[in-house]
Amino acid sequence: MNNSVNLPSETNLSPLVFYIVAGEASGDILGARLMVELKQYFPNIIFKGIGGSLMIKEGLESFYPMERLSVMGIAPILGRLPELLRMRTRLCNTIVREKADCFIGIDAPVFNTQLEFNLKKRHIKTVHYVSPSVWAWRENRIYKIVKSVSLMICLFPFELDIYKKHRLPAVCVGHPLADELPIESNKKQARELLELNPDDIVLAILPGSRGSEMKFLLEPFLAAATLLKSDYPNLKVVIPCANAKRRAQLENFVEEKNIALKMRIVDGESRTVMASADAVLLASGTATLEAMLLKKPMVVGYKVSSFSYWIYSKLLKIGSFSLPNLLAKKRLVKELMQDDCTEINLHRELLQLMGKQNNESLQEEYVQLHKALQLGGSQKAAKAIASLINGEDS
């Protein structure tokens, strides 16, 4: 890729229309930061599509609530399929009619890849931000991706090989969080912000930002924390909720199951919650990367419906599913998937973590991975997209 990108001239300031679609909270964060950087290249850019509150704050005209795309598992996707197909068709027709300058799909490959395919056929430049996990499962998806995407933006270095093999333009930008978060996190400051005592034993629990994730993970996660309370009587559990719906779901569960824990429920602030913790129990996903960047001991769990797991287990081609382990190419953190994700197993692993809070070798591994991901993130992604728009080599 060229070292520089031509900025638009003062006499050529006709608005560019970018459509962006993000399907969940992590995509909303990436999208908002990317929008900020794209404005540096195209000051009069117009953003439309689907996004959350952060993207809307940066000027996105969102046609649908982002939560409508936040589905996980085979059965939930099938249940919402007619609605998702209608949304995608209407969006595609609108983008083509407006002759948009670029479409950027942020993650959400089930929704975005077919949309990108349809748009690229109509000569609209398409960018996919966050590589689908073709290196992990369903590798044959790469052939559809090559026909759908003008530029792939990867977050992690190990993802580039497969795109190079298939001659699809791709760039690794690292992860914006790696640039944003300091190498050393400040537990004391985080506890002050959350009004937690310095001597508390704090367990952060992040059971996912989707309703379907919380449905499967709340019970084993909170049951494991209840067992841990007998080992640490001053244990405090802090749970951040992605939105009002997830908070209501959590509160209803706690009331229904009569959960007896010293618990603090926080609106958002997942980073502060993790920074305050002695250990983190969380769902697999972007949050595991953030916990790693905050240098936190963690146990990663995940469950889906039996049907979804049966399908996924036939297609998976990797032994690990959490980002710290994938980045390190070895087992840094404990993973408990499906039938192994039980309160007994989770409690056992948490108990071991609590006894190794000052594990220097783990901290050193985290620091090295953190530094390897400090590649410029959003700025590098915006530069690559600007090169695509300007017809420069990439």
N, C-alpha and C positions, 0 to 999 in steps of 0.2 A: 504494500500500500504506500502511496506517496506520503512524504513527511509533512506536507501541507495541503490544505484544502482551500480552494478559491471561495472567498466570500462573495455574495451577490453584490453587483455594482449598485451605486446610488441611483442609477437611471433605470434599473430593472427591478422594481419593487412590487411587481404584481403578486398578489397573495398566493402562497402555496397551500394546498389543502392536503393535510395528512390525516388519514384515518388510523386510529389505534384501538386495539381491543385487548383488554386485560380481564382475566377471569377470577382473580382472587386477590387477597390482601397483599401478598408479596409482589404480584404483578402491578398492583396499583402504586407501590413504592417505586419499583423500577421505572414504571411509565412516567410518573411525576418528575423524577430526576432526569430522565431522558428528555422530557419536554423542556425543562429548564435549559439544558445544554443545546437543544436544537434551535431554540430562540436566538442563540448567539450566532448561528449560521444563517438563519432565516428570520429576521426580526419581525416580519409581518405574517408569520405562519399561522394557519388556522387548524385547530385540532378538533376532530369529531370522532365518534365511535362509541365504545363502551368502556367505562372505567369507574373507579371509586372516588371517594371524597378528595383524595390527594391530587388525582389527575384533574378532577373538576375544578379544584382550587387553582390549578395552573392554566385553566382556560378550556378544558375539554368540554365539548357539547356531547353529553352522554345520552344515547337514545334509549338505553335499557338499564335497569339496575344491574350492577356488576354481579350481585349475588345470584342472579338467574343462571349464570354460567358456572357457579361454584358447586359442581356435583362430583362425587367420588364414588367409584364402584360401578360395576356393569349394570346391575339392576336399577339404581337411581338414574343412570344415564338413559337407559331404555325407557323408563317411566316419563322422562322429560323430553324424549326425542322429538315428538311433533312440535313442541314449542321451540326447541333449539333449532330445528330445521327451518321453521318459519322466520325466526330471528335472522338466521344466516342468509336466507334467500333475500329478505327485504334489505338487509345491510349490503349485500352484494349488488343488488340492483341500484341502490342509492349511490354506491361508490362509483359504479360504471357510468351512471347517468351524469354524475358531477365531474367525471374524468379526473379523479383525484390524482395527485402527484405521487403518492406513496401510501402503501398500507403496511402497518407494523403490527404483527401479532405477537403479543407478549405471553409466552407460555401457552396454556390452554390448547394443546395441540389437537384434541378431539374436535374442537370447534374451529380453530384457526387454519389448520392445514388445508382442509377442503376449500375454505374461503379463499385462501392464498392461491390454490390451484385454479379456481375459477377466475380470479382477478388477473393472474399472470397470463392466462390464455387470452385475456382482453388487453394485454400490453400495459398493464399497470404494474409498476415496480413493487415488489413485495419483500418485506424483511421479517424474519422470525427471530425474536429476541428471547433467549433461553432455549438451548437445544433440547428437542425431545430426546428421551432416553433410549435412542436407537442402539446405543452401546450396551444397554442393559437388557432390553427385551424387544421383541418384534423388529429385528434388524431389517427385515424386508420393507419396512416403512420408508427407508432411505430413498427408494426409487420414486415414491410419490413425492417426497420432500424435494428431490432434485427438480421435479417438474413443477413444483409449486413456489419455490423460494428463489428470489434473486440474490439475497444475501442472508447468511446465517450468522447470528451473533451468539457466541458461546460464552459462558461464564467461567468455564474451567478448562485448563490446558489439555487434559486427557481427551476432551471431546473433539478436538480438531482432526485427529487421524482419519476418522471415517469420512469426513467431508473432503479432505484432501484426496482420499482414495477414489471418491466419486466425482471429483473435480467441481464441487460446488463451492463458490466463493464463501469463505468463512473467516471470521476474526474472533480471537479470544480477547475479551475485554476485562477479564477478572471479575470480581464482584464488587459493586459499589460499597457494600458494607465493609469490605476489607480496607478501603481507602478512608471510609468515614470513622471507623472505630479505632481508638488508640491501641497500641500493642498491649498496654497494661490497663485493665479496667479498674474502676474505682468503686469497690464494694461499700466503703464507708459512706460515700456521697449518695449512692443509690438507696441505702437504708435510711439515710436522713430524709430523702425525698419521699419515701414510702412510710415514714414514721415508724420504722422498725428499730428495735433495740440492738445495739452492737453485739450483745451476748446471745441473741436468739439463734437457734438452729433453724435456718430457713430452707425450705424445699420449694422450688418453683415448679409448678405443674402447668404444662402447655399441651392440652389435649387436642389441638388443631383448631383451625379457623372455620372449618366447615361443620355444619350440623351433623352430617353423617359420620364424621370423625369423632365428634364428641359422643355420639350415640354409642359407639363401640368402645371408646377408651375411658370415658369418665368412670365407669364402674371399677375396672381393674386398677386404674391410677389412684383413685381415692381410697380404695380398699388397701392398697399397698401403703399409702401414706398413713392410714389408720393403724396398720401393723407397726410402722416405723415409730409411731408415737409412743408405743410401749418401751422402745429403746431410748428415745429422746423425749422425755416428758415436756420439755420446753419447745418442742417442734412447732413451727409456724408454717403453714402452707399458704403460698401466695399464688393466685391464678389470674392471669390477664385474660380479658375477653375481647375478641376482635370487634364486636359490635353489640348492640342492644339485644339482638335475637340470641346470640350465644350466651350473653349474661342471663337472660331469662331461662334459657335451657339449663344452664348450670344451677341457678337458684332453685328451679323446680326439682331438679334431680337431688340436690342436697336436702331439700325439705321432704321429698318423697321417701328417700332412703334413710333419713334421720342421721346424716353424717355428723359424727362428733369429733370435729377437729377445730383447732384454732386456725381459722381460715380468713384470709383477706382476698376479696375479689376486686380487681382493678380494671377500670375501663381503658383498654389499650395498654400502652406503656410496657409492652412485652420485654423490650430491651432493659429497661430499668429493673423490672422484676427479676430477670435472669441475672443481671449484674449484682443484685442484692443477695443472691442465693449461695448457699454452701454446696448445693447440688441441684441438678435439673432433671426432671422426668418429663419427657416430651414425645410428641408424635414425630415420625419421620417427615422430613421436608426441609424447607428453607430455615426453619427455626433451629435445626441442628447445626447449620453453618454459623448462625448468629451466636449460639451457645459456645461453639468452638472459638470464634473470634473474641468472645468475652472470657475465654480460658476457663470454662466451667466444666467440672466433672459432670457426666450425664449418663442417663440410661434412656435408650430409645426404644419405644414400643409402637406397634402398629397392628390394627385389626380391621378387617373388612368383612362383608358377608361371606358365608361359606361358598356361595356360588361364585362371587367375584374372586375369592382366593383360589378356587379350583382353576379358574381361567388363567389368572395371573401366574400361578405356579407352573403351568404348562409352557408359558412364554418367557419366563425369566431366564436369563443366561449369566447372572452374576450371583456371587455368594453373599455380598453385603448390599445394604440398601440405604445406609445413612451417609450423608456427605462427608463427614470427617473420615470415615473408613475408606470411602471411594477415593478421596484426595490423597490419603496417606498410602493407599494400596495395601493396607493391613488393618487388623482389628484394633483400633484405638479405643473405641467405645463399645459398650455392650448393646447388642440388638436383640430384641425379643419380638418375634413376629407371630401373629395369628394364635395358634394353640399354645405357644410358649409365652404369650403375653398374658400371664396370670398374676394375681396379687401376690402369690407365694414367690414366684420367680422375680418379680419386680422388687419386692421387699428385700429379698436376698442380695440382689445386685446393688440396691441403694445402700444397704447396710455396709457392704464392702466399700462403696465409694466414700461414705462418711468417715471411714477409718483411714482414708488415703487423700485427705483434702490437700495435702502439700506434696503431691506426687510431682516431683521436679521433672522427671523424664516426660510425663504427659504434657506438662506446661511447655517444655522445650519443643515438643512436637507441634503443639498448637501454634507457637510463635513462628516456627519455620513455615508452616502452612499459611499462616496469616500473611507473612511477607511475600510468599509466592503468588498470592492473589491480589497484591497491590499493583494493579496495572492501569489504573486510570478510569476504570468503570464506565460511568455515564458519559464522561468526556470522550473516551475512545469510541464508544458506541455511536455517539452523535457524529463524530468525525467520519466514521465508516459509512454512515447513512448519507452524510453530505457528499462524500465521494461518489456514492452510487447515484444520487440525484444529479450531480454535476457531470456525470459520465466519465469520471476519472478511473484509472486503473485501481483495482483492489486485489 
